[in-house]
Amino acid sequence: MKMLAKEIARYHLSLYTFIIYEDKNTRYLHIHIDPTIKDMLNKVYVLLSATIPKKIPADLYEFDSVVQLIKQIYQNMLNEILYSQPEILKDFKQKKEDIITYLAYKTLGLEKIFPFLIDENINEIYLDNPNSPIYVDHKKFGRLNTLIYLSHKDIEKIVYLGKLESNTLISYENPSLKTEIKTDDFAIRLAIDFPPLIANGVSFTIRKIQQQTITPSLFIKTESDAFNMALILIALALRSNIVVVGEPGSGKTTLSSILINFFPQYWRIIAIEDVRELNVPARSNKKIVRIKVNPIEASLRYSKEQEIIKLLHRSPDYFIIGELQNKNDNLAFFHALSAGLKGLATIHASNVFELLDRWLKVFNIDESRLARIDLIVFMRKKIAHSFILRKIDQIFLIPPNFTLDDDLNELKGFLLLVKDLILVSVNKMLKETDIRKTLKYLIHLILLKKNPFLKYGETYKRLKENISNHGFEILKILMDQLVLKKDVSTRKFNDSRLCDTITDILQKIDMLVL
């Protein structure tokens, strides 16, 4: 560690101490184990590890099962040591579970990256090439360098794990793999690139998959954030077609996972992913079918395109597509929308012009089909010296194809015209119009999109008023949560109660529109 760097934070997890240092231009993450404990761990490892490979069945390939078996073997052997040679572990009996876990991952050759895998503060782990150190994205302290270099053997273990879990044959024609790995200790998405893509070895990215229930407060830091979340939730209850857009790591999947928590319990949901990144709580009572397709990196695969088309025969009330990647995926998505299915998808782009350019020019999507989308939500990711920002940045609503003067006059100044496609800028509308009036009018547009003829008659007025009132309830709950979030000393609102309350309101909205 550079001598001029100063310590700015430290915390403890399992057997590890995590220390963040900062110098003029860079922040570093240093991880260490107390020397006394590490010396004891090395002695136990030398004493026991040689016998482990002989006790692993040759036909046991699933990584999590291997981890569990190795832990059990160490558990049995440590129990014997505690009985016959108690002096070896001395005062560390209370850390036995952590010791067993450490020894298991050391045996598997993952000792150097394991601390990053179990630290919930770390979002992503990067290795650019075998000659450079690992660096990470930290939730609180931004991008952190480390002084940890992986040996050829260390990298070999990670590559073997990736090949085993993805069942991908790496070749000159297919030099990449992507897979998810889940154990009781962590859940990750592992992506590895090989030569000829990487000239001097391999490069990998490890993205942590959230396993705890994620709540809206993650993306709510201002009143406009609360408004954006409320609008998305209302649109969801009205079964709107939503596209979540952003660059890699901007929070698209995280937002999708938040929304899953609010789906009515009686909805049948179909989720299609190439890597299972969506966070569906283990005890969730949602009626959800999760379909895993092979990633685009695989040469032989069940394609995402085929499974999207099959949605027509699976009768979903709502669907979720994890990442529209190529032309066929996007064509299939718009085909599903044109067939009357309702759902949400994520896609990569930095702004609305890039997105429309991809759809219209790269993927040759017929412009008339774009109007099937109701809401386009842009996520933003910004990495600075001292923080990483992920937020809901902009929302565009695609209104119905109307020509009524009163609606056009109401929207004047908030419209963005791209070729013949009209977009309503929610952000601009919110800045220049009263927050309640904005929400009420956007609900009006979403309802008209569902049925343009609703606008006439008292029934529509009552429907719009009821939904708007429910929308204001959600907005108030999120605004209250924002106040509590700012004042930790008075924070009493329970996240699970927040989810239950909003879900009840969304179900009321859903039942209104039959």
PLY file of the C-alpha trace (Angstrom):
ply
format ascii 1.0
element vertex 514
property float x
property float y
property float z
element edge 513
property int vertex1
property int vertex2
end_header
0.00 0.00 0.00
1.30 3.45 -0.88
2.72 5.21 2.14
0.94 8.49 1.34
-2.48 6.82 1.29
-4.65 7.41 4.34
-7.22 5.05 5.79
-10.78 6.33 5.35
-12.84 3.31 6.48
-12.66 -0.25 7.73
-15.15 -2.99 8.50
-15.13 -6.67 9.42
-16.78 -9.65 7.78
-16.27 -13.29 8.65
-12.52 -13.73 9.23
-11.62 -10.67 7.15
-10.93 -7.01 7.80
-11.69 -4.70 4.85
-9.73 -1.41 4.84
-10.24 1.42 2.34
-7.30 3.74 1.70
-7.25 6.94 -0.30
-4.50 8.99 -1.87
-4.75 12.02 -4.13
-6.14 10.21 -7.17
-7.09 6.68 -6.18
-8.85 4.57 -3.60
-7.62 1.13 -2.62
-9.23 -1.83 -0.93
-6.99 -3.91 1.30
-8.20 -7.18 2.84
-6.38 -9.07 5.54
-6.86 -11.78 8.15
-5.42 -11.45 11.63
-1.91 -13.04 11.44
-2.62 -15.33 14.41
-5.80 -16.64 12.80
-4.11 -16.98 9.40
-1.25 -18.98 10.89
-3.75 -21.33 12.53
-5.72 -21.64 9.26
-2.58 -22.56 7.33
-1.71 -25.25 9.87
-5.19 -26.77 9.67
-5.19 -26.54 5.86
-1.83 -28.33 5.57
-3.04 -30.94 8.03
-6.36 -31.71 6.34
-6.52 -30.55 2.71
-4.56 -33.40 1.14
-7.32 -35.87 1.96
-10.17 -33.81 0.50
-9.85 -34.70 -3.25
-10.01 -38.42 -2.43
-13.40 -37.93 -0.77
-15.09 -36.11 -3.68
-17.08 -38.50 -5.93
-15.93 -38.38 -9.55
-19.49 -37.86 -10.79
-20.21 -34.83 -8.59
-20.12 -31.81 -10.93
-22.49 -29.22 -9.50
-20.41 -26.54 -7.82
-22.73 -25.86 -4.90
-22.91 -29.60 -4.12
-19.10 -29.79 -4.17
-18.87 -26.82 -1.79
-21.38 -28.37 0.61
-19.59 -31.72 0.57
-16.18 -30.16 1.22
-17.63 -28.14 4.09
-19.12 -31.30 5.60
-15.81 -33.14 5.30
-13.97 -30.29 7.03
-16.71 -30.15 9.67
-16.20 -33.83 10.50
-12.42 -33.56 10.54
-12.44 -30.40 12.66
-14.73 -32.09 15.16
-12.14 -34.84 15.49
-9.37 -32.28 15.97
-11.37 -30.42 18.61
-11.78 -33.71 20.45
-8.24 -35.09 20.10
-6.07 -31.96 19.64
-8.00 -28.99 21.07
-4.83 -26.90 21.31
-4.71 -26.46 17.51
-7.88 -24.35 17.37
-7.44 -22.86 20.82
-9.71 -19.80 21.14
-11.27 -20.05 17.68
-14.14 -22.44 18.39
-16.65 -19.61 17.99
-15.34 -18.99 14.46
-15.60 -22.62 13.39
-18.23 -22.00 10.68
-16.14 -19.20 9.18
-13.04 -21.38 9.34
-14.81 -24.25 7.55
-16.04 -21.89 4.81
-12.57 -20.36 4.38
-10.93 -23.80 4.11
-13.52 -25.00 1.60
-12.95 -22.11 -0.83
-9.18 -22.25 -0.32
-9.33 -25.93 -1.28
-11.24 -24.96 -4.43
-8.58 -22.40 -5.36
-10.84 -19.37 -4.83
-9.15 -18.03 -1.70
-8.14 -14.68 -3.24
-11.53 -13.68 -4.65
-13.72 -15.24 -1.94
-13.73 -12.13 0.34
-15.09 -10.05 -2.57
-17.79 -12.65 -3.26
-19.25 -12.54 0.26
-19.03 -8.76 0.79
-22.47 -7.27 0.04
-20.84 -3.84 -0.38
-19.13 -5.00 -3.58
-21.20 -4.97 -6.77
-18.68 -6.06 -9.40
-15.20 -7.59 -9.56
-12.94 -7.09 -12.59
-9.78 -8.62 -14.04
-8.65 -6.92 -17.26
-5.78 -9.30 -17.99
-3.58 -11.78 -16.08
-0.85 -9.17 -15.56
-3.05 -6.59 -13.85
-4.55 -6.57 -10.34
-8.21 -7.06 -9.52
-10.36 -3.95 -9.00
-13.93 -3.65 -7.76
-17.02 -1.44 -7.64
-18.00 -0.68 -4.06
-21.50 0.56 -3.12
-20.20 3.21 -0.71
-16.72 4.10 -1.91
-16.87 3.81 -5.69
-14.27 2.08 -7.83
-11.47 0.64 -5.71
-8.13 -0.72 -6.84
-6.52 -3.63 -5.06
-3.01 -5.04 -4.96
-4.29 -8.57 -5.50
-2.81 -10.38 -8.50
-4.11 -13.76 -9.60
-1.62 -16.47 -10.47
-2.01 -18.68 -13.53
-3.37 -21.38 -11.24
-5.88 -18.98 -9.63
-7.20 -17.97 -13.05
-7.29 -21.59 -14.18
-9.61 -22.44 -11.27
-12.02 -19.60 -12.15
-12.00 -20.58 -15.83
-12.67 -24.22 -14.97
-15.57 -23.15 -12.76
-17.02 -21.01 -15.56
-16.76 -23.83 -18.11
-18.25 -26.35 -15.70
-21.26 -24.22 -14.76
-21.97 -22.85 -18.26
-21.37 -26.16 -20.07
-19.83 -24.05 -22.83
-17.20 -25.30 -25.26
-14.60 -22.55 -25.69
-13.00 -22.35 -29.12
-11.53 -19.85 -31.57
-15.03 -19.37 -33.01
-16.65 -19.13 -29.56
-14.20 -17.33 -27.23
-16.62 -16.19 -24.48
-18.83 -17.64 -21.78
-21.41 -16.32 -19.35
-23.07 -18.17 -16.49
-24.57 -17.71 -13.04
-23.15 -19.46 -9.97
-25.11 -19.73 -6.74
-24.11 -21.15 -3.38
-25.28 -20.62 0.19
-22.48 -18.03 0.48
-22.97 -15.92 -2.67
-24.70 -15.61 -6.04
-22.82 -14.18 -9.03
-22.86 -13.77 -12.80
-19.49 -14.73 -14.27
-18.48 -13.58 -17.77
-15.10 -14.61 -19.22
-13.45 -13.63 -22.51
-10.63 -15.70 -24.03
-8.16 -15.30 -26.90
-8.39 -14.17 -29.65
-10.69 -11.57 -28.03
-8.10 -11.05 -25.27
-4.60 -11.01 -26.67
-2.61 -11.88 -23.56
-4.76 -14.32 -21.61
-8.27 -14.00 -20.19
-10.44 -11.23 -18.82
-13.40 -11.67 -16.50
-16.21 -9.71 -14.89
-18.04 -11.00 -11.83
-21.33 -9.29 -11.08
-22.97 -9.95 -7.73
-26.61 -11.05 -7.86
-28.68 -9.58 -5.06
-30.26 -12.27 -2.88
-31.95 -10.04 -0.30
-35.31 -8.46 -1.10
-34.71 -5.13 -2.83
-37.05 -2.24 -2.05
-37.81 1.03 -3.91
-35.85 3.09 -1.38
-32.67 2.00 -3.19
-33.52 4.37 -6.05
-35.30 7.10 -4.04
-33.11 9.99 -2.95
-35.20 12.98 -4.11
-38.87 13.85 -4.59
-38.54 13.39 -8.35
-37.14 9.89 -7.70
-40.23 9.11 -5.62
-42.47 10.41 -8.41
-40.67 8.31 -11.04
-41.01 5.16 -8.93
-44.70 5.87 -8.26
-45.39 6.33 -11.98
-43.61 3.08 -12.88
-45.58 1.18 -10.21
-48.89 2.60 -11.43
-48.01 1.74 -15.03
-47.16 -1.76 -13.84
-50.55 -2.15 -12.15
-52.19 -1.10 -15.43
-50.17 -3.86 -17.18
-48.30 -1.36 -19.32
-45.50 -2.41 -21.64
-42.28 -1.09 -20.10
-38.73 -1.04 -21.48
-35.92 -0.38 -18.99
-32.86 1.04 -20.75
-29.31 1.79 -19.67
-25.66 0.92 -19.99
-24.28 -2.25 -18.33
-24.43 -2.09 -14.52
-26.81 0.89 -14.42
-29.50 -0.92 -12.41
-31.87 -2.28 -15.09
-32.11 -5.75 -13.55
-32.24 -4.29 -10.05
-35.25 -2.16 -10.97
-36.91 -5.18 -12.59
-36.32 -7.16 -9.39
-37.91 -4.38 -7.32
-41.00 -4.45 -9.52
-41.38 -8.23 -9.11
-42.06 -7.63 -5.40
-45.19 -5.66 -6.33
-46.79 -8.00 -8.87
-50.25 -9.04 -7.64
-50.16 -12.55 -6.19
-52.69 -13.85 -8.69
-50.70 -12.79 -11.79
-49.00 -15.54 -13.78
-45.54 -14.22 -14.61
-43.11 -15.67 -17.16
-39.47 -14.53 -16.86
-36.95 -15.32 -19.61
-33.24 -14.86 -18.83
-29.96 -16.19 -20.13
-28.46 -15.76 -16.65
-30.72 -15.84 -13.60
-30.09 -12.35 -12.25
-33.63 -11.36 -11.29
-34.11 -11.33 -7.55
-37.15 -13.43 -6.71
-37.37 -13.88 -2.93
-37.03 -17.55 -1.93
-40.31 -17.49 0.00
-42.12 -15.42 -2.59
-45.72 -16.43 -3.18
-45.63 -15.08 -6.73
-46.86 -17.33 -9.52
-43.70 -17.10 -11.59
-42.12 -19.40 -14.19
-38.41 -18.74 -14.74
-37.11 -19.87 -18.12
-33.36 -20.02 -18.63
-32.03 -19.88 -22.17
-28.43 -20.33 -23.18
-26.53 -17.02 -23.42
-25.76 -15.46 -26.77
-22.12 -16.53 -26.25
-23.12 -20.18 -26.66
-23.06 -21.60 -30.17
-25.83 -24.20 -29.69
-28.67 -22.81 -27.63
-32.29 -22.54 -26.82
-32.65 -19.02 -28.14
-34.31 -16.17 -26.31
-36.14 -15.40 -29.55
-37.79 -18.84 -29.62
-38.85 -18.66 -25.98
-40.33 -15.17 -26.41
-42.43 -16.44 -29.30
-43.54 -19.41 -27.16
-44.96 -16.92 -24.65
-48.08 -16.88 -26.82
-48.81 -20.44 -25.68
-47.83 -19.99 -22.01
-50.65 -17.60 -21.08
-48.74 -15.05 -18.97
-50.54 -12.16 -17.30
-47.20 -10.35 -17.52
-43.74 -11.29 -18.78
-40.19 -10.14 -18.14
-37.34 -10.43 -20.64
-33.85 -10.08 -19.21
-31.88 -8.17 -21.86
-32.91 -7.89 -25.50
-29.56 -8.41 -27.20
-29.83 -8.94 -30.93
-32.18 -8.33 -33.82
-34.07 -11.60 -33.38
-34.70 -10.96 -29.66
-36.09 -7.50 -30.42
-38.25 -8.66 -33.32
-39.69 -11.42 -31.14
-40.37 -8.92 -28.32
-42.33 -6.59 -30.58
-44.10 -9.60 -32.08
-45.27 -10.57 -28.56
-46.50 -7.02 -27.89
-48.34 -6.96 -31.21
-50.08 -10.20 -30.21
-51.49 -8.45 -27.14
-49.10 -9.76 -24.48
-48.03 -7.36 -21.73
-44.57 -7.19 -20.26
-41.24 -5.62 -19.43
-37.85 -5.97 -21.07
-34.37 -4.53 -20.55
-32.02 -3.34 -23.26
-28.69 -1.50 -23.54
-28.51 2.14 -24.67
-27.37 5.40 -23.10
-30.15 7.70 -24.32
-33.39 7.75 -26.27
-31.70 8.57 -29.58
-29.32 5.60 -29.29
-32.24 3.34 -28.40
-34.38 4.39 -31.33
-31.37 4.21 -33.64
-30.82 0.59 -32.60
-34.46 -0.33 -33.09
-35.02 1.49 -36.38
-31.65 1.27 -38.13
-29.75 -1.65 -36.58
-32.65 -4.04 -35.93
-34.98 -2.70 -38.66
-38.03 -2.64 -36.40
-41.08 -1.19 -38.15
-41.63 2.26 -36.64
-45.36 1.66 -36.21
-44.58 -1.15 -33.75
-42.75 1.14 -31.33
-46.06 2.62 -30.22
-46.81 -0.75 -28.54
-44.49 0.39 -25.76
-46.07 2.53 -23.07
-43.15 3.59 -20.87
-39.42 3.85 -21.57
-37.35 4.11 -18.37
-33.71 5.18 -18.63
-31.28 4.16 -15.89
-28.08 6.07 -15.30
-24.73 4.90 -13.98
-21.95 7.27 -13.06
-18.62 6.20 -11.60
-16.59 8.90 -9.88
-13.49 8.90 -7.71
-15.47 8.48 -4.51
-18.88 7.04 -5.41
-20.96 5.03 -7.86
-24.37 6.46 -8.77
-27.22 4.33 -10.09
-30.61 5.96 -10.55
-33.78 6.26 -12.59
-32.68 9.08 -14.86
-35.43 9.81 -17.39
-38.84 8.45 -18.29
-40.60 8.84 -21.62
-44.24 7.95 -22.14
-45.43 7.01 -25.62
-48.99 8.40 -25.82
-51.82 6.97 -27.91
-52.06 7.95 -31.55
-54.53 10.75 -30.98
-55.06 14.08 -32.69
-57.38 15.69 -30.15
-56.56 19.38 -29.72
-57.08 19.46 -25.95
-54.52 16.71 -25.38
-52.02 18.22 -27.79
-52.33 21.63 -26.17
-51.91 20.11 -22.72
-48.70 18.39 -23.81
-47.24 21.31 -25.72
-43.66 21.85 -24.62
-43.24 18.32 -23.24
-43.15 16.44 -26.53
-40.14 14.94 -28.28
-40.70 13.99 -31.91
-38.39 11.36 -33.40
-39.45 10.81 -36.99
-43.17 10.06 -36.62
-42.92 8.78 -33.03
-44.20 11.11 -30.29
-42.60 10.86 -26.84
-43.72 12.69 -23.72
-40.83 13.75 -21.47
-41.98 12.98 -17.94
-38.96 14.76 -16.44
-39.71 18.00 -18.24
-43.39 17.78 -17.40
-42.60 17.25 -13.73
-40.31 20.30 -13.63
-42.89 22.63 -15.13
-46.19 21.28 -13.77
-47.68 20.60 -10.36
-46.71 17.08 -9.18
-50.32 15.92 -8.61
-51.51 17.34 -11.91
-48.59 15.67 -13.71
-49.32 12.26 -12.20
-53.04 12.55 -12.93
-52.45 13.53 -16.55
-49.93 10.74 -17.16
-52.45 8.23 -15.75
-54.95 9.72 -18.22
-52.55 9.05 -21.12
-51.86 5.47 -20.02
-55.59 4.76 -19.75
-56.23 6.23 -23.21
-53.49 4.00 -24.58
-55.42 0.97 -23.31
-58.68 2.15 -24.90
-58.98 5.52 -26.70
-62.78 5.36 -26.46
-62.67 5.37 -22.64
-62.34 9.13 -22.66
-66.03 9.70 -23.25
-68.55 9.37 -20.42
-68.84 9.42 -16.66
-67.45 5.89 -16.28
-64.05 7.04 -17.53
-64.05 10.07 -15.21
-64.72 7.88 -12.17
-62.10 5.34 -13.27
-59.45 8.01 -13.78
-60.28 9.62 -10.44
-60.08 6.32 -8.54
-56.79 5.32 -10.12
-55.36 8.81 -9.54
-56.33 8.65 -5.86
-54.58 5.29 -5.52
-51.60 6.78 -7.35
-51.42 9.65 -4.87
-51.47 7.08 -2.03
-48.42 5.36 -3.50
-46.66 8.67 -4.05
-47.31 9.72 -0.43
-45.95 6.41 0.88
-42.76 6.83 -1.16
-42.42 10.49 -0.12
-42.82 9.50 3.53
-40.16 6.85 3.03
-37.85 9.52 1.62
-38.29 11.65 4.77
-37.60 8.66 7.02
-34.57 7.74 4.95
-33.09 11.21 5.47
-33.67 11.09 9.22
-32.33 7.74 10.41
-33.13 8.56 14.04
-36.88 8.54 13.31
-36.92 5.75 10.76
-39.71 3.41 11.74
-41.16 2.32 8.41
-40.64 -1.38 7.79
-39.56 -2.24 4.23
-41.69 -5.39 4.05
-44.73 -3.44 5.27
-44.03 -0.82 2.60
-44.04 -3.54 -0.08
-47.24 -5.11 1.25
-49.04 -1.76 1.45
-48.10 -0.74 -2.09
-48.91 -4.21 -3.45
-52.42 -3.95 -1.95
-52.92 -0.61 -3.69
-51.62 -1.93 -7.01
-54.04 -4.86 -6.80
-56.90 -2.39 -6.28
-55.81 -0.53 -9.43
-55.57 -3.79 -11.36
-59.09 -4.78 -10.29
-60.51 -1.43 -11.39
-59.52 -1.99 -15.03
-61.32 -5.14 -16.13
0 1
1 2
2 3
3 4
4 5
5 6
6 7
7 8
8 9
9 10
10 11
11 12
12 13
13 14
14 15
15 16
16 17
17 18
18 19
19 20
20 21
21 22
22 23
23 24
24 25
25 26
26 27
27 28
28 29
29 30
30 31
31 32
32 33
33 34
34 35
35 36
36 37
37 38
38 39
39 40
40 41
41 42
42 43
43 44
44 45
45 46
46 47
47 48
48 49
49 50
50 51
51 52
52 53
53 54
54 55
55 56
56 57
57 58
58 59
59 60
60 61
61 62
62 63
63 64
64 65
65 66
66 67
67 68
68 69
69 70
70 71
71 72
72 73
73 74
74 75
75 76
76 77
77 78
78 79
79 80
80 81
81 82
82 83
83 84
84 85
85 86
86 87
87 88
88 89
89 90
90 91
91 92
92 93
93 94
94 95
95 96
96 97
97 98
98 99
99 100
100 101
101 102
102 103
103 104
104 105
105 106
106 107
107 108
108 109
109 110
110 111
111 112
112 113
113 114
114 115
115 116
116 117
117 118
118 119
119 120
120 121
121 122
122 123
123 124
124 125
125 126
126 127
127 128
128 129
129 130
130 131
131 132
132 133
133 134
134 135
135 136
136 137
137 138
138 139
139 140
140 141
141 142
142 143
143 144
144 145
145 146
146 147
147 148
148 149
149 150
150 151
151 152
152 153
153 154
154 155
155 156
156 157
157 158
158 159
159 160
160 161
161 162
162 163
163 164
164 165
165 166
166 167
167 168
168 169
169 170
170 171
171 172
172 173
173 174
174 175
175 176
176 177
177 178
178 179
179 180
180 181
181 182
182 183
183 184
184 185
185 186
186 187
187 188
188 189
189 190
190 191
191 192
192 193
193 194
194 195
195 196
196 197
197 198
198 199
199 200
200 201
201 202
202 203
203 204
204 205
205 206
206 207
207 208
208 209
209 210
210 211
211 212
212 213
213 214
214 215
215 216
216 217
217 218
218 219
219 220
220 221
221 222
222 223
223 224
224 225
225 226
226 227
227 228
228 229
229 230
230 231
231 232
232 233
233 234
234 235
235 236
236 237
237 238
238 239
239 240
240 241
241 242
242 243
243 244
244 245
245 246
246 247
247 248
248 249
249 250
250 251
251 252
252 253
253 254
254 255
255 256
256 257
257 258
258 259
259 260
260 261
261 262
262 263
263 264
264 265
265 266
266 267
267 268
268 269
269 270
270 271
271 272
272 273
273 274
274 275
275 276
276 277
277 278
278 279
279 280
280 281
281 282
282 283
283 284
284 285
285 286
286 287
287 288
288 289
289 290
290 291
291 292
292 293
293 294
294 295
295 296
296 297
297 298
298 299
299 300
300 301
301 302
302 303
303 304
304 305
305 306
306 307
307 308
308 309
309 310
310 311
311 312
312 313
313 314
314 315
315 316
316 317
317 318
318 319
319 320
320 321
321 322
322 323
323 324
324 325
325 326
326 327
327 328
328 329
329 330
330 331
331 332
332 333
333 334
334 335
335 336
336 337
337 338
338 339
339 340
340 341
341 342
342 343
343 344
344 345
345 346
346 347
347 348
348 349
349 350
350 351
351 352
352 353
353 354
354 355
355 356
356 357
357 358
358 359
359 360
360 361
361 362
362 363
363 364
364 365
365 366
366 367
367 368
368 369
369 370
370 371
371 372
372 373
373 374
374 375
375 376
376 377
377 378
378 379
379 380
380 381
381 382
382 383
383 384
384 385
385 386
386 387
387 388
388 389
389 390
390 391
391 392
392 393
393 394
394 395
395 396
396 397
397 398
398 399
399 400
400 401
401 402
402 403
403 404
404 405
405 406
406 407
407 408
408 409
409 410
410 411
411 412
412 413
413 414
414 415
415 416
416 417
417 418
418 419
419 420
420 421
421 422
422 423
423 424
424 425
425 426
426 427
427 428
428 429
429 430
430 431
431 432
432 433
433 434
434 435
435 436
436 437
437 438
438 439
439 440
440 441
441 442
442 443
443 444
444 445
445 446
446 447
447 448
448 449
449 450
450 451
451 452
452 453
453 454
454 455
455 456
456 457
457 458
458 459
459 460
460 461
461 462
462 463
463 464
464 465
465 466
466 467
467 468
468 469
469 470
470 471
471 472
472 473
473 474
474 475
475 476
476 477
477 478
478 479
479 480
480 481
481 482
482 483
483 484
484 485
485 486
486 487
487 488
488 489
489 490
490 491
491 492
492 493
493 494
494 495
495 496
496 497
497 498
498 499
499 500
500 501
501 502
502 503
503 504
504 505
505 506
506 507
507 508
508 509
509 510
510 511
511 512
512 513
